[in-house]
Amino acid sequence: MRKYLLSTSALAGAVLLSTAAIADVSIGGTVEWEMISGDTDNAATDGTSMTTANEINIDFTNKTDSGLTITFNADLDADSGGVDDNSMSISGGFGSITVGTTDGVEDQMAISADALVSEEHGMSSTLDLQNTIMTATGSQLDGNVNGITYMLPSMGGLTAGASYKDSGADTSTDTTAFGLTYAMEASGAGITLAYTTATTEAATQDSDATTIGVEVVMNGITFVANQATLEEVGEDQTGNSFGASYTLPSGITLAATTMKAEDDAATDLGEEYTANHYELTYPVASGLSALITVTDYDYKVGTGSTAGTKTADSGTISSFMLKASF
């Protein structure tokens, strides 16, 4: 009898322990295979190539008796074996707090026309190393580094948040960011306005970045316009982008965006980058899509004092992608 009681007690304890640890688990992923063809001035992108970008997303969600929702997210890069995102979020009536290695409010809350096209191409990384001109008008200072983000609960369409990312005990390049979005309805259209600002501390001159954007959704059409700025040592950049996308009744999505970035700093005076992106997304089956993307771009080095260290580039890059979601 005693043995039976001990066994049942141990079993009950195990059940209670496991019940306390049970959480909803969601596992998903994406597989992207892409064939790229470039006709450009840069040998690094002139020609054909194939790439893959595969990710695994794991989410654990647990709800406490007090009404809090606790979520752990891990975004794994299946190609390199690295971890893209790794964070925990606690949410409730107070809003939400997210800690870990993930994007802050500058990236989460910014509205950018570039986001309408999922696979834009353009100036290659070999040229990016020679200059710092922005090639997209989204967040300029954000990145997947350890930090903390607080988001207020939505109040009548208004949402606000703040992020802080510490660069380390022996450094002084911490980043602080703030963001605001406001959503409303007008004449049957959904309108969202967004503003973000971020500052990264530096010994001589801080880096400051802002984004201002508006998104209008009406009758299956989405319009986006935004501006991004970046000021830091040797840089005074402004980028503007516009775009639209339309989803047909068949599920096919057409998107087109254009952007232009300029640098007015003395060292980079006249440096300019423009790009036009066009994309067609065809839903082959549930969870499987085919994408065709075409990008025309042009990069000018300008007349600044560092122009001699840079290389002009222009061209057209086309790609075909198969994307599967699980």
C-alpha positions as CSV (number, residue, x, y, z in Angstrom):
1,M,0.0,0.0,0.0
2,R,2.8,2.4,0.9
3,K,4.5,1.6,-2.4
4,Y,1.3,2.4,-4.2
5,L,0.8,5.7,-2.4
6,L,4.4,6.7,-3.1
7,S,4.0,5.8,-6.8
8,T,0.7,7.7,-7.1
9,S,2.1,10.7,-5.3
10,A,5.2,10.7,-7.6
11,L,2.9,10.4,-10.6
12,A,0.7,13.2,-9.4
13,G,3.7,15.4,-8.8
14,A,5.0,14.7,-12.2
15,V,1.7,15.6,-13.8
16,L,1.5,18.9,-11.9
17,L,5.1,19.7,-12.7
18,S,4.6,19.0,-16.4
19,T,1.3,20.9,-16.5
20,A,3.0,24.0,-15.1
21,A,5.7,23.7,-17.8
22,I,3.3,23.1,-20.7
23,A,3.2,25.8,-23.3
24,D,1.8,26.2,-26.8
25,V,4.5,25.5,-29.3
26,S,4.5,26.7,-32.9
27,I,7.1,25.6,-35.4
28,G,7.3,27.0,-38.9
29,G,9.8,27.9,-41.5
30,T,10.5,29.2,-45.0
31,V,12.5,27.9,-47.9
32,E,13.6,30.3,-50.6
33,W,15.4,29.2,-53.8
34,E,16.4,32.0,-56.1
35,M,17.9,32.3,-59.6
36,I,19.4,35.7,-60.2
37,S,20.6,37.3,-63.5
38,G,22.4,40.6,-63.6
39,D,23.4,42.9,-66.3
40,T,25.5,45.4,-64.3
41,D,28.7,47.4,-64.3
42,N,30.0,45.4,-61.3
43,A,31.6,42.0,-61.9
44,A,30.2,40.8,-58.6
45,T,26.6,41.0,-59.8
46,D,27.1,40.8,-63.6
47,G,26.0,37.3,-64.7
48,T,23.9,34.5,-63.2
49,S,23.9,32.9,-59.7
50,M,21.7,30.8,-57.4
51,T,21.1,31.4,-53.7
52,T,19.0,29.9,-50.9
53,A,17.7,31.5,-47.7
54,N,16.1,29.1,-45.3
55,E,14.8,29.8,-41.8
56,I,13.2,27.9,-39.0
57,N,10.9,29.8,-36.5
58,I,10.1,28.3,-33.1
59,D,7.6,30.1,-30.8
60,F,6.7,29.1,-27.2
61,T,3.7,30.8,-25.7
62,N,2.5,30.4,-22.1
63,K,-0.3,32.2,-20.3
64,T,-0.1,32.8,-16.5
65,D,-2.9,32.7,-14.0
66,S,-2.5,36.4,-13.6
67,G,-3.3,37.1,-17.3
68,L,0.3,37.6,-18.6
69,T,1.3,36.1,-21.9
70,I,4.9,35.0,-22.1
71,T,6.4,34.2,-25.5
72,F,9.9,32.9,-26.5
73,N,10.9,33.2,-30.1
74,A,13.9,31.7,-31.9
75,D,14.5,32.4,-35.5
76,L,17.2,30.1,-36.8
77,D,19.2,30.5,-40.1
78,A,19.1,27.0,-41.6
79,D,21.8,27.8,-44.1
80,S,24.5,29.0,-41.7
81,G,23.3,27.4,-38.5
82,G,23.2,30.9,-36.8
83,V,20.5,32.5,-34.8
84,D,18.8,35.6,-36.3
85,D,16.4,36.4,-33.5
86,N,16.3,35.1,-29.9
87,S,14.0,37.0,-27.6
88,M,11.4,36.8,-24.8
89,S,8.2,38.9,-24.7
90,I,5.9,39.6,-21.7
91,S,2.6,41.2,-22.5
92,G,-0.6,42.2,-20.6
93,G,-2.8,45.2,-19.9
94,F,0.3,47.3,-19.5
95,G,1.6,46.7,-23.0
96,S,4.5,44.5,-23.8
97,I,8.2,44.1,-22.8
98,T,10.6,42.3,-25.1
99,V,14.2,41.4,-24.2
100,G,16.8,39.6,-26.2
101,T,18.4,39.8,-29.6
102,T,15.8,41.1,-32.0
103,D,14.8,44.3,-33.8
104,G,13.8,47.4,-31.9
105,V,11.0,49.9,-32.5
106,E,12.9,51.7,-35.3
107,D,12.6,48.6,-37.4
108,Q,9.3,47.3,-36.1
109,M,7.3,50.5,-36.4
110,A,8.8,52.2,-39.5
111,I,6.7,52.3,-42.6
112,S,8.8,52.0,-45.8
113,A,7.9,51.5,-49.4
114,D,10.7,49.1,-49.8
115,A,8.8,46.5,-47.7
116,L,6.2,46.2,-50.5
117,V,8.7,44.3,-52.5
118,S,10.0,41.2,-50.7
119,E,13.1,40.5,-52.8
120,E,14.6,43.8,-54.0
121,H,18.1,43.7,-55.5
122,G,20.5,46.5,-56.4
123,M,24.0,47.7,-55.5
124,S,26.1,44.7,-54.3
125,S,27.9,44.4,-50.9
126,T,31.3,45.0,-52.6
127,L,30.2,48.5,-53.3
128,D,28.5,48.9,-50.0
129,L,31.9,48.5,-48.4
130,Q,33.1,51.5,-50.3
131,N,30.3,53.8,-49.3
132,T,27.5,54.3,-46.7
133,I,24.7,55.5,-48.9
134,M,21.4,54.0,-47.9
135,T,20.0,51.5,-50.3
136,A,16.6,51.3,-48.6
137,T,14.5,53.8,-46.7
138,G,13.7,51.7,-43.6
139,S,15.5,51.7,-40.3
140,Q,19.1,52.9,-40.5
141,L,20.6,52.3,-37.1
142,D,18.6,49.2,-35.9
143,G,20.0,45.7,-35.8
144,N,19.7,42.3,-34.1
145,V,21.7,43.1,-31.0
146,N,20.7,42.5,-27.3
147,G,18.3,45.0,-26.0
148,I,15.0,45.8,-24.4
149,T,11.8,47.2,-26.0
150,Y,8.7,48.5,-24.3
151,M,5.4,48.9,-26.3
152,L,2.5,50.8,-24.8
153,P,-1.0,49.3,-25.4
154,S,-2.9,50.7,-28.4
155,M,-5.0,53.8,-27.4
156,G,-7.6,54.8,-30.0
157,G,-5.3,53.8,-32.9
158,L,-2.2,55.3,-31.3
159,T,0.8,53.0,-30.5
160,A,4.1,54.1,-29.0
161,G,7.3,52.3,-28.1
162,A,10.9,52.7,-27.0
163,S,14.0,50.5,-27.4
164,Y,17.4,50.6,-25.7
165,K,20.4,48.5,-26.9
166,D,23.6,48.4,-24.9
167,S,26.8,48.0,-26.9
168,G,28.8,46.5,-23.9
169,A,30.4,47.4,-20.7
170,D,33.6,48.7,-22.3
171,T,32.0,50.7,-25.1
172,S,29.9,53.9,-25.4
173,T,27.9,53.3,-28.6
174,D,24.5,52.5,-27.1
175,T,21.4,53.0,-29.2
176,T,18.1,54.5,-28.0
177,A,15.0,54.6,-30.3
178,F,11.4,55.8,-30.1
179,G,8.5,55.1,-32.4
180,L,4.9,56.2,-32.9
181,T,2.1,54.9,-35.2
182,Y,-1.4,56.1,-35.6
183,A,-4.1,54.1,-37.5
184,M,-7.4,55.5,-38.6
185,E,-10.2,55.1,-41.2
186,A,-11.2,57.8,-43.7
187,S,-13.6,57.4,-46.6
188,G,-13.3,53.6,-46.6
189,A,-9.5,53.7,-46.6
190,G,-7.3,52.4,-43.8
191,I,-4.5,55.0,-43.1
192,T,-1.5,54.4,-40.9
193,L,1.1,57.1,-40.0
194,A,4.5,56.2,-38.5
195,Y,7.4,58.1,-37.1
196,T,10.6,56.7,-35.6
197,T,13.8,58.2,-34.3
198,A,17.0,56.6,-33.1
199,T,20.4,57.8,-31.8
200,T,23.6,55.8,-31.4
201,E,26.1,57.4,-29.1
202,A,29.7,58.2,-30.4
203,A,32.8,59.8,-29.1
204,T,32.8,62.7,-31.5
205,Q,29.3,62.9,-33.1
206,D,26.3,60.8,-32.4
207,S,24.5,59.0,-35.3
208,D,20.9,60.2,-35.6
209,A,18.3,58.6,-37.9
210,T,14.6,59.2,-38.5
211,T,11.8,57.7,-40.6
212,I,8.4,59.2,-41.5
213,G,5.9,57.1,-43.4
214,V,2.3,56.8,-44.5
215,E,0.4,53.7,-45.7
216,V,-3.0,53.8,-47.3
217,V,-5.0,50.6,-48.0
218,M,-8.1,50.8,-50.1
219,N,-9.9,48.3,-52.3
220,G,-7.0,45.8,-52.4
221,I,-4.5,48.5,-53.2
222,T,-1.7,49.6,-50.8
223,F,0.1,52.9,-51.3
224,V,3.2,53.8,-49.2
225,A,5.4,56.9,-49.1
226,N,8.2,57.5,-46.7
227,Q,11.4,59.5,-45.9
228,A,14.5,58.4,-44.0
229,T,17.4,60.5,-42.8
230,L,20.8,59.7,-41.4
231,E,23.3,62.1,-39.9
232,E,26.6,61.0,-38.5
233,V,30.3,61.7,-39.0
234,G,30.8,62.4,-42.7
235,E,27.2,61.6,-43.6
236,D,24.2,63.7,-44.2
237,Q,21.8,61.4,-46.1
238,T,18.1,61.7,-47.1
239,G,16.2,59.0,-48.8
240,N,12.6,59.1,-50.2
241,S,10.6,56.1,-51.5
242,F,7.1,55.6,-53.0
243,G,5.4,52.4,-53.9
244,A,2.1,50.6,-54.5
245,S,0.9,47.0,-54.5
246,Y,-2.3,45.4,-55.7
247,T,-3.7,41.9,-55.0
248,L,-5.9,40.5,-57.8
249,P,-8.9,38.3,-57.0
250,S,-6.8,35.3,-58.2
251,G,-4.3,36.0,-55.5
252,I,-1.6,37.4,-57.8
253,T,0.1,40.4,-56.2
254,L,1.7,43.1,-58.3
255,A,4.1,45.6,-56.6
256,A,6.3,48.5,-57.7
257,T,8.5,50.9,-55.7
258,T,11.0,53.6,-56.4
259,M,13.6,55.2,-54.1
260,K,16.3,57.9,-54.2
261,A,18.9,58.6,-51.6
262,E,21.3,61.6,-51.6
263,D,24.3,62.5,-49.4
264,D,25.0,66.2,-48.9
265,A,28.0,65.9,-46.6
266,A,31.3,67.5,-47.8
267,T,33.1,64.2,-48.1
268,D,30.3,62.5,-50.1
269,L,28.7,65.6,-51.8
270,G,26.6,64.5,-54.7
271,E,26.7,60.8,-53.9
272,E,23.4,59.4,-55.1
273,Y,21.6,56.0,-55.3
274,T,18.3,55.4,-57.2
275,A,16.4,52.1,-57.6
276,N,13.2,50.9,-59.1
277,H,11.8,47.6,-58.0
278,Y,9.0,45.6,-59.8
279,E,7.6,42.3,-58.5
280,L,5.0,39.7,-59.3
281,T,4.0,37.1,-56.8
282,Y,2.0,34.1,-58.0
283,P,0.4,31.7,-55.4
284,V,1.1,28.3,-56.9
285,A,-0.5,26.4,-54.1
286,S,-1.2,26.8,-50.4
287,G,2.2,27.7,-48.8
288,L,4.0,27.8,-52.2
289,S,4.7,31.0,-54.2
290,A,6.6,31.9,-57.3
291,L,8.1,35.4,-57.4
292,I,9.6,37.4,-60.4
293,T,11.5,40.5,-59.4
294,V,13.2,43.1,-61.6
295,T,15.4,46.0,-60.3
296,D,16.9,48.9,-62.2
297,Y,19.4,50.9,-60.2
298,D,22.0,53.6,-60.6
299,Y,24.8,54.7,-58.2
300,K,26.8,57.9,-58.7
301,V,29.9,58.7,-56.6
302,G,29.4,62.5,-56.6
303,T,32.0,65.1,-56.3
304,G,32.9,64.9,-52.6
305,S,36.5,64.5,-51.3
306,T,36.1,60.7,-51.0
307,A,34.7,60.2,-54.5
308,G,38.1,58.8,-55.7
309,T,37.8,55.8,-53.4
310,K,34.4,54.8,-54.8
311,T,33.1,53.1,-57.9
312,A,30.0,54.1,-60.0
313,D,27.6,51.3,-60.8
314,S,24.3,50.8,-62.6
315,G,22.4,48.0,-64.2
316,T,19.4,45.7,-64.1
317,I,19.0,42.6,-61.9
318,S,16.2,40.1,-62.5
319,S,15.3,37.1,-60.4
320,F,13.0,34.1,-60.2
321,M,12.2,32.6,-56.7
322,L,10.3,29.7,-55.4
323,K,9.2,30.3,-51.8
324,A,7.6,27.7,-49.5
325,S,6.2,28.4,-46.1
326,F,5.6,25.7,-43.5
